[in-house]
């Protein structure tokens, strides 16, 4: 494996560790838990934090809109980094969190005055799910703040009569079938609801309707589809089905260790981070080698400013590296890396 270490911010310990590992032929569970490797992963995360903070703050200042790609992912990734032991400016994170959970920021500034909370929350299932998962990344949910209960209940109310959740914002314009995008939104909503720790949440009927709509015979074009399906089945306790989707996700890992957001595309941080998140939560022995290979891919491809370049996920930007997708992918890479530290 040819690994380049000429990026200015590569730490010697990171380079030494991954170079040694890259020439090994076997990855044992003991090595996956090695302290040196964990430190190397934390160093990758630490390099990304300033980029996530800076670009996220710029988005808030310039756009004044929460977006399904930016502020919720900033909060989620920074919460994950904090939980993983990375130093985070808590005052700034607290301020960004308060800004993110203000439902008015889900609405474009030009129409914000006319908006109401219920309709807004029910029409933004993706961002609400991200905020709830970002909260779950930080703690066990004991004594959650009021907004968690409110957002969880509004997320359930946003389920459509057919059992699905409608994708919001610009997500329907992505470079995959609209039906698949809506399936992914529906699965993320269910995953968030199972993570919310709200004891009085009547999830059984919502799950039943959503799973009926999703069906059993679908095949996704995106890594995100396979990852969310594997994660959802594991969360619901469907062992055989979860094992099947995990195996299918692993089949789609590329030789370089990464996944493309679309399965047919070259590897990128977006697809790789989402796959790592699902595999880390799967907690099966079969995932350890895949996790190490993905970490190596991310170590090789991280830019000097801590980001990972990602091509656009929309049809109109599918052939070029795009700022929104780069931010989104960098946040996902950090989330995925953080989750693997607990594996």
C-alpha positions in Angstrom: 0.0 0.0 0.0 1.4 3.3 -1.0 0.9 6.0 1.7 2.0 9.6 1.3 2.9 11.5 4.5 3.8 14.8 3.0 0.8 16.7 4.3 2.0 19.4 6.7 -0.1 18.5 9.7 0.6 14.8 9.8 1.9 13.9 13.3 4.9 11.6 13.4 3.1 9.1 15.7 0.2 8.9 13.2 2.4 8.3 10.3 4.5 5.7 12.0 1.5 3.8 13.3 -0.4 3.7 10.0 2.7 2.9 8.0 3.5 -0.1 10.2 -0.1 -1.2 10.1 -0.4 -0.9 6.3 2.3 -3.5 5.9 0.7 -6.0 8.2 -1.4 -8.8 6.6 -3.8 -9.4 9.5 -5.8 -7.2 11.8 -6.6 -8.7 15.1 -9.2 -7.4 17.5 -6.4 -6.6 20.0 -4.7 -4.4 17.4 -8.0 -2.6 16.7 -8.1 -1.6 20.3 -4.5 -0.6 20.6 -3.9 2.7 22.4 -1.6 3.9 19.7 -4.2 3.5 17.1 -6.8 5.2 19.2 -4.5 8.2 19.7 -3.8 8.3 15.9 -7.6 8.4 15.3 -8.0 11.2 17.8 -5.3 13.2 16.1 -7.2 13.0 12.8 -10.4 14.2 14.6 -8.4 17.0 16.3 -7.2 18.3 13.0 -10.8 18.4 11.7 -12.4 20.2 14.6 -11.1 23.7 13.7 -12.3 23.3 10.1 -15.8 22.2 11.4 -16.0 25.1 13.8 -14.8 27.7 11.4 -16.9 26.8 8.4 -19.9 26.1 10.6 -19.7 29.5 12.2 -19.4 31.1 8.8 -22.5 29.3 7.6 -24.5 30.6 10.6 -23.2 34.1 10.1 -23.7 34.2 6.3 -26.7 32.0 5.8 -28.7 32.4 9.0 -30.3 29.0 8.3 -29.8 25.6 10.0 -29.7 23.5 6.8 -29.7 19.7 6.5 -26.0 19.7 5.8 -24.4 22.2 8.2 -25.3 23.3 11.7 -26.9 20.1 12.9 -23.9 18.1 11.7 -21.5 20.6 13.3 -23.2 20.1 16.6 -23.4 16.3 16.1 -19.8 15.9 15.1 -18.5 18.2 17.9 -20.6 16.3 20.5 -19.1 13.1 19.2 -15.6 14.5 19.4 -16.1 15.7 22.9 -17.5 12.3 23.9 -14.4 10.7 22.4 -12.1 12.7 24.6 -11.2 15.5 22.1 -10.9 19.0 23.6 -13.9 21.1 22.5 -14.7 24.8 23.3 -17.8 24.1 25.4 -18.9 27.7 25.4 -18.9 27.9 21.7 -20.6 24.5 21.3 -23.2 25.5 23.8 -24.0 28.6 21.8 -24.1 26.8 18.5 -26.4 24.1 20.1 -28.8 26.8 21.4 -28.9 28.3 17.9 -29.5 25.0 16.2 -32.4 23.9 18.4 -34.2 27.2 17.8 -36.9 25.9 15.4 -37.1 29.3 13.6 -33.6 28.6 12.1 -35.1 25.8 10.2 -37.0 28.3 8.1 -35.4 30.6 5.5 -35.1 34.2 6.9 -37.3 35.6 4.2 -40.4 33.6 5.4 -39.5 33.1 9.0 -42.0 35.6 10.4 -45.0 33.7 9.0 -43.8 30.2 10.1 -45.2 28.2 13.0 -43.4 25.6 15.1 -45.5 22.6 14.5 -45.6 22.7 10.7 -41.9 23.6 10.6 -40.8 20.7 12.7 -43.0 18.2 11.0 -41.6 19.2 7.6 -37.9 18.9 8.6 -37.5 15.3 9.5 -33.9 15.0 8.4 -32.6 17.9 10.4 -34.7 17.0 13.5 -33.3 13.4 13.3 -29.7 14.8 13.1 -30.2 17.0 16.1 -31.6 14.1 18.1 -28.8 11.8 17.1 -26.3 14.5 17.9 -27.7 14.7 21.4 -27.6 10.9 21.7 -23.9 11.0 20.8 -23.1 13.0 23.9 -24.8 11.1 26.6 -27.4 8.4 27.5 -30.3 10.8 27.4 -30.9 10.8 31.1 -33.1 13.8 32.0 -33.1 15.2 28.5 -33.9 18.8 28.0 -37.4 19.8 27.0 -36.5 20.3 23.3 -35.6 16.6 23.0 -39.1 15.6 24.0 -40.8 18.2 21.8 -38.7 17.4 18.8 -39.2 13.6 19.3 -43.0 14.0 19.4 -43.0 16.3 16.4 -40.9 13.9 14.5 -43.4 11.1 15.0 -46.2 13.5 14.0 -44.3 14.2 10.7 -44.8 10.6 9.6 -47.0 10.5 6.5 -50.1 8.3 6.2 -48.2 5.8 4.0 -45.7 5.3 6.8 -42.8 7.3 5.3 -41.1 10.5 6.2 -40.8 13.1 3.4 -37.2 14.2 2.6 -36.8 18.0 3.2 -34.8 20.8 1.6 -32.8 20.1 -1.4 -32.4 16.4 -0.6 -34.9 15.2 -3.3 -32.5 16.7 -5.9 -29.7 14.3 -5.0 -28.0 12.0 -7.6 -30.0 8.9 -6.6 -33.6 8.0 -7.1 -36.0 10.1 -5.1 -37.7 7.0 -3.7 -34.3 6.0 -2.2 -33.7 9.4 -0.7 -37.1 9.2 1.0 -36.3 5.7 2.2 -33.1 7.0 3.8 -34.9 9.9 5.4 -37.5 7.4 6.8 -34.8 5.1 8.2 -32.9 8.0 9.8 -36.1 9.1 11.4 -36.7 5.7 12.9 -33.1 5.4 14.1 -33.4 8.8 15.8 -36.6 7.8 17.5 -35.0 4.7 18.9 -32.2 6.8 20.2 -34.2 9.6 21.8 -34.7 7.9 25.3 -38.2 9.3 25.6 -40.0 6.7 27.6 -43.6 7.7 26.7 -43.0 7.6 22.9 -45.4 5.2 21.3 -43.0 3.9 18.7 -44.5 0.5 17.8 -47.1 1.7 15.4 -44.7 4.1 13.8 -42.2 1.4 13.2 -44.8 -1.0 11.8 -46.1 1.6 9.3 -42.6 2.6 8.2 -41.3 -0.9 7.8 -44.4 -1.8 5.7 -43.7 1.2 3.4 -39.9 0.3 3.2 -40.7 -3.3 2.2 -38.2 -6.2 2.0 -37.0 -6.4 -1.6 -35.3 -3.1 -2.2 -31.7 -2.6 -3.3 -30.0 0.8 -2.7 -27.7 2.7 -5.0 -26.0 4.5 -2.2 -23.8 3.4 0.7 -26.0 5.5 2.9 -29.0 3.3 2.1 -27.2 0.0 3.0 -25.7 1.6 6.1 -29.0 3.0 7.4 -30.8 -0.3 6.7 -28.2 -2.3 8.5 -28.2 0.1 11.5 -32.0 0.1 11.6 -32.4 -3.7 11.5 -29.8 -4.0 14.3 -31.6 -1.4 16.4 -34.9 -3.2 15.9 -33.3 -6.6 17.0 -33.8 -8.3 13.6 -30.6 -10.3 13.8 -30.7 -12.2 10.5 -31.7 -9.2 8.5 -29.1 -7.0 10.2 -26.4 -9.6 9.5 -27.5 -9.6 5.8 -27.4 -5.9 5.4 -24.1 -5.6 7.2 -22.6 -8.2 4.9 -23.9 -6.3 1.9 -22.4 -3.1 3.2 -19.0 -4.8 3.7 -19.1 -6.1 0.1 -19.3 -2.5 -1.1 -16.1 -1.4 0.6 -13.5 -0.5 -2.0 -10.0 -1.8 -2.2 -8.7 1.5 -0.9 -10.7 1.0 2.3 -13.4 3.6 1.7 -16.9 3.7 0.4 -18.3 6.2 -2.1 -21.6 7.9 -1.1 -22.9 6.3 -4.2 -21.8 2.6 -4.3 -20.5 3.0 -7.9 -18.5 6.1 -7.1 -14.9 6.4 -5.9 -14.4 6.4 -2.2 -15.1 9.6 -0.3 -15.4 10.7 3.3 -19.1 11.0 3.2 -19.8 7.4 2.3 -17.0 6.2 4.5 -18.1 8.1 7.5 -21.7 6.9 7.2 -20.5 3.3 6.8 -18.2 3.6 9.8 -21.1 4.9 11.9 -23.2 1.9 11.0 -20.4 -0.7 11.5 -19.3 0.8 14.8 -22.9 0.4 16.1 -23.1 -3.1 14.7 -20.4 -4.3 17.2 -19.8 -7.6 15.4 -16.3 -9.2 15.1 -16.6 -9.2 11.3 -16.5 -5.4 11.1 -13.1 -4.9 12.8 -10.9 -5.3 9.7 -13.2 -3.1 7.6 -13.0 -0.4 10.3 -9.3 -0.4 10.3 -9.1 -0.2 6.5 -11.5 2.7 6.5 -9.5 4.5 9.1 -6.4 4.1 6.9 -8.3 5.5 3.9 -9.3 8.6 5.9 -5.8 9.0 7.2 -4.4 9.0 3.6 -7.0 11.4 2.2 -7.4 14.1 4.9 -6.4 17.6 3.7 -4.0 19.8 5.5 -6.9 22.0 6.9 -8.5 18.9 8.4 -11.2 18.5 5.8 -11.9 15.8 3.2 -12.8 16.8 -0.3 -16.2 15.4 -1.5 -17.9 15.7 -4.8 -21.5 17.1 -4.8 -24.4 14.8 -4.0 -26.8 16.8 -6.2 -27.2 16.0 -9.9 -26.0 19.5 -10.7 -22.7 19.2 -8.9 -22.0 15.4 -9.1 -18.8 15.8 -11.0 -17.0 18.4 -8.9 -15.7 18.8 -5.4 -18.3 21.0 -3.7 -18.1 23.0 -0.4 -21.3 21.8 1.1 -20.6 18.1 0.4 -17.0 18.6 1.7 -18.3 20.0 5.0 -21.0 17.3 5.2 -18.4 14.6 4.5 -15.9 16.0 7.0 -18.5 16.0 9.7 -19.5 12.4 8.8 -15.9 11.3 8.8 -15.4 12.7 12.3 -18.7 11.1 13.5 -17.7 7.7 12.1 -14.2 7.9 13.5 -15.4 8.9 16.9 -17.9 6.0 17.0 -15.2 3.5 16.2 -13.2 4.5 19.3 -15.8 2.8 21.4 -15.5 -0.4 19.4 
